[in-house]
């Protein structure tokens, strides 16, 4: 049964699942979500034949949970690293069951120092733990050791000047493309409305645009060899893309520039753009001039059942979050319309026109071309764009910048947000120095303000935590937080905190504390007493005036043995943190 109580759809009667491993035990087939196959041939590994078969079986078992070829390719790269390591030993083990703990320890020590090495360690650990012969003994104990944690990330967030440089390059490129498409769309709309003079040049250009919008190609004629030559280049006054096909479609570089801007604004991964569907327009309550977009973000690394997340962005003006989506819809309008005509039901947002029809991405995890159109942004597109603008890795660094400046998780878990993005980031660490210093100064100033900062109450509240001098309403929001959680302040400082609550039950103990501090002045050196007791006595004097001096002094008659014991321990330092 499905989650909603309906029976799952059965496969057709003639359905046969793809064989994961070939009859010879050396070829493993991985099928991605789109149904494309990728074969991994273990004959290529430089290890003995029995070990090839064992590794192929472990690889096939692990592949049952994969939905992309990229997962298989990342494990395959780790297998190649492992095979090269074993070959370098001179006399590698014949099979996985013959691997010794010494060999596995050497493998670990040789590869734990680099990000790529740690990735290979983690993936091979997963595969080797599937081998029953390595489930016991010293080798099993070695495999049980966790992979060392990641060190400093290779990519850091942008400094403000670097971010401005990247964003300016992307905005200039996309803005020029948007204005070009907008101008030609206006001309095409006038042509379709019949408002152009049929004999004018504008009308002839618009007829070419009509052909371009409906086919993705300029009108042309074939020669004797079958090659098609356009007859519109003279009319359009140029052969470059901006003068020809780019009049209605984005180029791949312009689409990449748009993706860079979206990553800066929304913090999306590069892989999101390959499967980003056209946003749904939702009504904005009580608003007629604003538009709210519901964006379905797909992130398959989150695991089965958690692929999709919905994000809402409102276009209410020039710098509002949804304005970029409005511009993206305008720039890709003709591409999306043509894609839907050539392949009904196609509704991906990020669409561009290829320079050549035979430009086909070999990565079968990415969307397939539709006619002359391509979809999403590939890693190659990102590299070309970065190289052309002399900018390195715009997507990883831009995402880091957005995540760290936003201050909250974006499409990932809170733990990942803290451990992977925030804490290791150098720019966050530099900014934190000033924040920590300012917080320490503020705490010091608050401590130097020798007055009672808490509240007076009539009775104790069950939810409040009792301390030696007062009740605490919220120890988690202390001005002096403890690294392990809670409050790290000395109990004598409780009365300087806004979270402290003093009721009539505290008066005897606090009156006794005040009397004891006064008596210590005659026995301690003046300098020492001022350092340790003066501020606390001044704060108690302030509290005494707020309670009522007569009531305060009368409370000394209600002091209990427990109060005396607590005050003695407090002044002797036994209750200090």
C-alpha positions in Angstrom: 0.0 0.0 0.0 1.2 3.5 -0.7 1.3 6.2 2.0 -2.2 7.4 1.1 -3.8 4.0 1.3 -3.8 3.2 -2.5 -2.3 0.0 -3.9 1.0 0.6 -5.6 0.9 0.3 -9.4 2.2 -3.1 -10.5 4.8 -3.4 -13.4 3.5 -4.8 -16.8 3.4 -8.6 -17.0 6.4 -8.8 -19.3 8.6 -6.6 -17.1 12.0 -7.8 -16.2 14.4 -6.0 -13.8 17.8 -5.2 -15.2 20.4 -7.7 -14.2 22.8 -5.8 -11.9 25.8 -8.2 -12.5 26.7 -10.1 -15.7 27.1 -13.9 -15.8 30.9 -13.6 -15.7 30.6 -11.7 -12.5 32.8 -8.9 -13.7 30.4 -6.4 -15.2 27.9 -4.4 -13.1 25.1 -2.4 -14.6 23.8 0.7 -12.9 20.4 2.2 -14.0 19.7 5.8 -13.1 16.3 7.3 -12.4 15.8 8.2 -16.1 16.3 4.5 -17.1 19.7 4.9 -18.7 22.3 2.2 -18.2 26.0 2.5 -17.3 28.2 -0.6 -17.3 31.3 -0.8 -15.0 33.8 -3.4 -16.1 35.9 -4.8 -13.3 38.3 -6.4 -15.7 39.9 -2.9 -15.8 41.0 -3.1 -12.1 44.6 -4.2 -11.6 43.9 -6.7 -8.8 43.7 -10.6 -8.9 40.7 -12.2 -10.6 39.0 -13.5 -7.4 39.2 -10.0 -5.8 37.7 -8.5 -8.9 34.7 -10.8 -8.6 34.3 -10.0 -4.8 34.5 -6.3 -5.4 32.0 -6.6 -8.2 29.5 -8.3 -5.9 29.9 -5.7 -3.2 29.6 -2.9 -5.8 26.4 -4.5 -7.2 24.8 -4.9 -3.8 25.7 -1.2 -2.9 24.2 0.0 -6.2 20.7 -1.1 -5.3 20.2 2.2 -3.5 21.6 4.4 -6.2 19.4 6.5 -8.6 22.2 8.2 -10.6 25.3 7.2 -12.5 27.3 9.7 -10.6 27.0 7.6 -7.5 28.5 4.6 -9.3 31.2 6.8 -10.8 32.3 8.1 -7.4 32.5 4.6 -6.0 34.4 3.4 -9.1 37.0 6.1 -8.7 37.5 4.9 -5.1 37.9 1.4 -6.4 40.6 2.5 -8.8 42.5 4.2 -6.0 42.2 1.1 -3.9 43.4 -1.1 -6.8 46.4 1.1 -7.4 47.3 1.0 -3.7 47.2 -2.9 -3.7 49.2 -3.1 -6.9 51.9 -0.9 -5.3 52.3 -3.4 -2.5 54.1 -5.8 -4.9 52.2 -8.9 -3.8 48.5 -7.9 -3.3 46.1 -10.2 -1.5 44.4 -12.8 -3.8 40.9 -12.0 -2.5 39.2 -9.7 -0.1 39.2 -12.4 2.6 43.0 -12.3 2.5 43.3 -8.6 3.4 45.2 -8.2 6.6 44.7 -5.5 9.3 48.2 -4.2 8.5 47.3 -3.7 4.8 44.1 -1.9 5.8 45.9 0.2 8.3 48.5 1.2 5.7 45.7 2.0 3.3 44.1 4.3 5.9 47.3 6.0 6.9 48.2 6.7 3.2 44.9 8.3 2.3 43.5 10.1 5.4 45.4 13.3 4.8 43.5 14.6 1.7 39.9 15.2 0.9 40.0 12.8 -2.1 41.8 10.2 0.1 39.2 10.5 2.8 36.4 10.0 0.2 38.1 6.9 -1.1 38.5 5.6 2.5 34.8 6.1 3.3 33.5 4.5 0.1 35.9 1.5 0.3 35.0 1.0 4.0 31.3 0.8 2.9 32.1 -1.8 0.2 34.5 -3.9 2.3 32.1 -4.1 5.2 29.7 -6.0 2.8 32.3 -8.8 2.5 31.3 -11.6 5.0 35.0 -12.8 5.4 35.9 -9.3 6.8 33.2 -9.4 9.4 35.4 -10.8 12.1 39.0 -10.5 13.4 41.6 -7.8 13.3 40.6 -6.7 9.7 37.0 -6.1 10.9 38.3 -4.1 13.8 40.3 -1.9 11.4 37.3 -1.4 9.2 35.2 -0.4 12.2 37.4 2.6 12.8 35.6 5.8 11.5 37.0 7.8 8.7 38.8 10.9 10.0 36.6 14.0 9.9 37.0 16.5 7.1 39.6 19.2 7.6 39.4 22.8 6.3 37.1 23.0 3.2 38.9 23.6 -0.1 36.4 26.3 -1.0 35.7 29.3 1.2 32.9 31.9 1.1 33.5 35.1 -0.9 34.8 38.3 0.8 32.4 41.2 0.0 34.7 42.6 -2.7 35.0 39.1 -4.4 31.2 38.5 -4.2 30.6 41.9 -5.8 33.0 41.1 -8.7 31.3 37.7 -9.4 27.8 39.1 -9.2 28.6 42.1 -11.4 29.9 39.9 -14.1 26.8 37.7 -14.0 24.4 40.6 -13.9 26.0 42.3 -16.8 25.8 39.2 -19.0 22.3 38.2 -18.1 20.9 41.8 -18.1 22.2 42.3 -21.7 20.5 39.0 -22.8 17.2 39.9 -21.1 17.0 43.3 -22.8 17.8 41.7 -26.1 15.1 39.0 -25.8 12.7 41.6 -24.4 13.2 43.9 -27.4 12.8 41.1 -30.0 9.8 39.6 -28.1 8.1 43.0 -28.4 8.7 43.1 -32.1 7.4 39.5 -32.6 4.2 40.4 -30.6 3.6 43.4 -32.8 4.1 41.2 -35.9 1.6 38.6 -34.6 -0.9 41.3 -33.8 -0.6 42.6 -37.4 0.6 46.1 -36.5 3.7 46.1 -38.7 3.9 47.3 -42.3 4.3 44.2 -44.4 6.8 45.9 -46.7 9.1 47.2 -43.8 12.3 45.7 -42.7 10.9 45.3 -39.2 8.2 43.0 -40.6 10.8 40.9 -42.5 12.9 40.6 -39.3 9.8 39.6 -37.3 8.9 36.9 -39.9 12.4 35.4 -39.2 11.7 35.6 -35.5 8.4 33.7 -36.0 10.3 30.9 -37.7 12.9 31.0 -35.0 10.3 30.8 -32.2 8.5 27.9 -33.7 11.5 25.8 -34.9 14.5 27.1 -33.0 16.2 27.6 -36.3 16.6 30.5 -38.8 14.9 30.0 -42.2 17.4 28.5 -44.7 17.8 26.5 -47.8 19.8 23.3 -48.5 22.7 23.1 -51.0 23.6 20.1 -53.2 25.4 18.4 -50.3 22.4 18.8 -48.0 24.0 21.5 -45.8 21.5 24.2 -44.8 22.5 27.8 -45.3 20.5 30.6 -43.7 19.2 33.4 -45.9 18.5 35.7 -43.0 22.0 36.7 -41.9 22.1 39.8 -44.2 18.7 40.8 -43.0 19.6 40.4 -39.3 22.9 42.2 -40.0 25.2 39.7 -38.5 26.2 36.0 -37.9 26.9 36.0 -34.1 24.3 34.5 -31.8 23.1 37.9 -30.5 22.1 38.9 -34.0 20.6 35.5 -35.0 19.3 32.7 -32.7 20.1 34.7 -29.5 17.4 37.1 -30.3 14.9 34.9 -28.6 17.0 32.3 -26.7 19.6 32.4 -24.0 23.0 31.0 -24.7 24.5 28.4 -22.4 26.9 31.1 -21.0 24.0 33.5 -20.4 22.0 30.7 -18.7 25.0 30.0 -16.5 25.1 33.7 -15.5 21.5 33.5 -14.5 22.3 30.4 -12.4 25.1 32.2 -10.6 22.7 35.0 -9.7 20.1 32.5 -8.4 22.8 30.7 -6.3 23.7 34.1 -4.8 20.1 34.9 -4.1 18.6 31.5 -3.1 21.7 29.4 -2.2 20.8 26.5 -4.6 23.3 23.8 -5.6 24.5 23.5 -9.2 22.6 20.2 -9.6 19.3 21.9 -8.7 19.2 23.7 -12.1 19.1 20.5 -14.1 15.7 19.6 -12.6 14.2 23.0 -11.7 10.6 23.1 -13.0 8.7 26.2 -13.9 7.5 27.8 -10.6 3.8 27.8 -9.7 2.3 31.2 -9.3 0.3 31.4 -6.0 -2.2 34.1 -5.0 -0.9 36.8 -2.7 -3.5 37.6 0.0 -4.7 41.1 -0.3 -2.1 42.1 -2.9 -2.8 42.9 -6.6 0.7 44.2 -7.6 2.8 41.3 -6.2 3.4 37.8 -7.4 4.4 34.9 -5.2 6.2 31.9 -6.8 6.2 28.4 -5.3 9.4 26.7 -6.3 9.9 23.0 -6.1 13.6 22.3 -5.3 14.8 18.8 -5.9 17.9 17.5 -4.0 18.3 13.8 -4.4 21.2 13.6 -2.0 18.7 14.0 0.8 17.6 10.4 0.4 14.5 8.7 -0.8 11.3 10.4 0.3 13.1 13.7 1.1 14.0 14.8 -2.4 11.6 17.7 -2.7 11.3 21.0 -0.7 9.0 23.9 -1.5 10.3 27.4 -1.3 8.2 30.6 -1.8 9.5 33.9 -3.2 7.5 37.0 -3.7 8.1 39.6 -6.5 7.0 42.9 -4.9 9.6 45.2 -6.4 13.0 45.7 -8.0 15.1 44.2 -5.2 12.6 41.6 -3.9 13.5 37.9 -3.8 11.0 36.9 -6.5 12.1 39.5 -9.1 14.9 37.3 -10.4 12.4 34.5 -11.0 10.2 36.9 -12.9 13.2 37.8 -15.1 14.1 34.2 -15.6 10.6 33.3 -16.8 10.8 36.2 -19.2 14.2 35.3 -20.6 13.3 31.6 -21.0 9.8 32.1 -22.3 10.5 31.2 -26.0 12.7 28.3 -25.1 10.1 26.8 -22.7 7.3 27.3 -25.3 9.4 25.5 -28.0 10.4 22.7 -25.7 6.7 22.1 -24.8 5.8 22.0 -28.5 8.6 19.6 -29.4 8.2 17.5 -26.3 4.7 17.9 -24.7 4.8 18.1 -20.9 8.3 19.5 -20.8 8.3 22.2 -18.2 11.9 22.8 -17.1 12.8 26.4 -16.3 16.5 26.6 -17.1 16.6 26.3 -20.9 19.1 27.6 -23.5 19.8 27.1 -27.2 22.8 25.0 -28.1 25.3 26.5 -30.6 25.1 23.3 -32.6 22.5 20.5 -32.6 25.2 17.8 -32.1 26.2 19.4 -28.7 25.0 16.5 -26.5 26.0 16.0 -22.9 27.5 12.6 -22.3 26.3 12.7 -18.7 23.1 10.6 -18.7 22.1 11.9 -15.3 21.4 15.3 -16.9 18.3 16.2 -18.9 18.4 15.2 -22.6 18.3 17.8 -25.3 15.0 18.7 -27.0 15.7 19.7 -30.6 18.3 22.5 -30.5 17.5 23.2 -26.8 19.5 22.1 -23.7 18.5 22.3 -20.1 20.2 23.1 -16.8 23.8 24.0 -16.1 26.6 21.4 -16.4 29.9 21.4 -14.5 31.6 22.1 -17.9 29.4 25.2 -18.4 30.4 26.4 -14.9 34.1 25.9 -15.7 33.9 27.7 -19.0 32.0 30.6 -17.5 34.4 30.9 -14.6 37.4 30.8 -17.0 35.9 33.4 -19.3 35.5 35.8 -16.4 38.7 34.9 -14.6 36.7 33.7 -11.6 37.1 30.4 -9.9 34.3 28.0 -8.9 31.5 30.5 -8.7 28.8 28.0 -7.6 30.4 26.4 -4.6 31.8 29.7 -3.2 28.6 31.6 -4.0 26.5 29.0 -2.2 28.8 29.1 0.8 28.6 32.9 0.9 24.8 32.8 0.8 24.5 30.1 3.5 26.9 31.8 5.9 25.4 35.3 5.4 21.8 34.1 5.6 22.6 32.5 9.0 20.2 29.5 8.6 20.2 26.1 6.8 19.3 26.2 3.1 18.3 22.8 1.7 20.4 21.0 4.4 20.2 19.9 8.0 21.2 22.2 10.9 24.2 20.0 11.8 25.5 20.2 8.3 24.9 24.0 8.3 27.1 24.4 11.4 29.8 21.8 10.8 30.3 22.1 7.0 29.4 25.6 6.2 29.7 28.0 9.2 32.4 26.8 11.6 35.2 26.0 9.1 34.7 29.1 7.0 37.5 31.6 7.4 35.4 34.7 6.7 32.9 33.6 9.4 35.8 33.0 11.8 37.3 36.5 11.1 33.9 38.1 11.6 33.3 36.2 14.8 36.4 37.7 16.4 34.7 41.1 16.5 31.4 39.6 17.6 33.0 37.7 20.4 35.0 40.7 21.5 31.9 42.9 21.5 30.0 40.2 23.5 32.8 40.0 26.1 32.9 43.8 26.4 29.1 43.9 26.8 29.3 41.2 29.5 32.1 43.1 31.3 30.1 46.3 31.2 27.0 44.5 32.5 29.1 43.0 35.3 30.4 46.5 36.2 26.9 47.9 36.5 26.6 47.2 40.2 22.8 47.2 40.4 20.2 44.5 40.6 19.1 43.6 37.1 16.6 40.9 37.8 12.9 41.0 38.9 11.2 40.9 42.3 8.4 38.3 42.6 5.9 37.4 45.3 6.6 33.7 45.2 8.7 31.0 43.6 7.8 29.7 40.1 8.1 26.0 39.6 9.6 26.3 36.1 12.5 28.5 37.4 15.8 26.9 38.4 17.0 27.6 42.0 20.5 28.9 42.4 22.5 29.8 45.6 21.3 33.5 45.5 18.2 33.6 43.3 16.0 31.7 40.9 16.9 31.6 37.2 14.2 32.1 34.6 16.3 31.0 31.5 19.8 29.7 32.0 20.2 29.0 28.2 20.2 32.8 27.4 22.9 33.7 30.0 25.3 36.5 29.3 28.0 34.1 30.4 27.2 30.9 28.5 29.1 27.7 29.4 30.8 25.8 26.5 28.9 22.7 27.5 25.5 24.5 27.7 23.7 26.4 30.3 25.1 29.3 32.4 28.8 29.5 33.4 28.6 32.5 35.8 29.5 32.5 39.4 26.4 32.4 41.7 27.5 35.8 43.1 26.8 37.3 39.6 23.3 35.9 39.4 21.8 39.2 40.7 23.5 41.1 37.8 21.6 39.0 35.2 18.2 39.9 33.8 17.1 36.3 34.2 17.3 36.3 38.0 14.1 36.3 40.1 14.1 37.1 43.8 11.1 36.4 46.0 10.5 36.7 49.8 12.1 33.3 50.4 15.4 34.6 49.2 15.5 37.6 51.6 16.9 35.9 54.7 19.8 34.2 52.7 20.7 37.4 50.8 20.5 39.5 54.0 22.9 37.1 55.6 25.2 37.3 52.6 25.3 41.1 52.8 26.1 41.0 56.5 28.9 38.4 55.9 30.5 40.5 53.1 30.5 43.6 55.4 32.2 41.5 58.2 34.9 40.2 55.8 36.0 43.8 55.1 37.6 44.0 58.6 39.5 40.8 58.2 40.6 40.9 54.5 43.2 43.2 53.0 41.4 46.2 51.5 42.6 45.6 47.9 41.5 41.9 48.0 38.1 42.7 49.5 37.4 45.4 46.9 38.4 43.0 44.1 36.2 40.1 45.3 33.4 41.6 47.4 32.8 45.3 46.7 30.6 44.9 43.6 28.5 42.2 45.1 27.9 44.3 48.3 26.9 47.3 46.1 24.4 45.1 44.2 22.9 43.8 47.4 22.6 47.3 48.7 20.7 48.2 45.6 18.4 45.2 46.0 17.9 46.1 49.7 16.6 49.5 48.8 14.2 48.1 46.2 12.8 45.5 48.6 12.5 47.9 51.6 15.2 48.3 54.2 13.0 47.4 57.1 11.6 44.2 55.5 15.2 43.2 54.5 16.7 43.6 58.0 13.7 41.8 59.5 14.4 38.8 57.3 17.6 38.1 59.2 15.4 36.7 61.9 14.3 33.9 59.5 17.7 32.7 58.5 17.9 28.8 58.5 20.8 26.4 59.0 20.6 25.6 55.2 21.0 29.3 54.4 24.1 29.5 56.6 25.6 26.4 55.0 25.0 27.7 51.4 26.5 31.2 52.2 29.5 29.5 53.8 30.1 27.4 50.7 29.6 30.3 48.5 32.1 32.6 50.2 34.7 29.8 50.5 34.5 29.3 46.7 33.1 25.7 46.8 30.2 26.7 44.5 32.3 28.5 42.0 32.0 27.2 38.3 
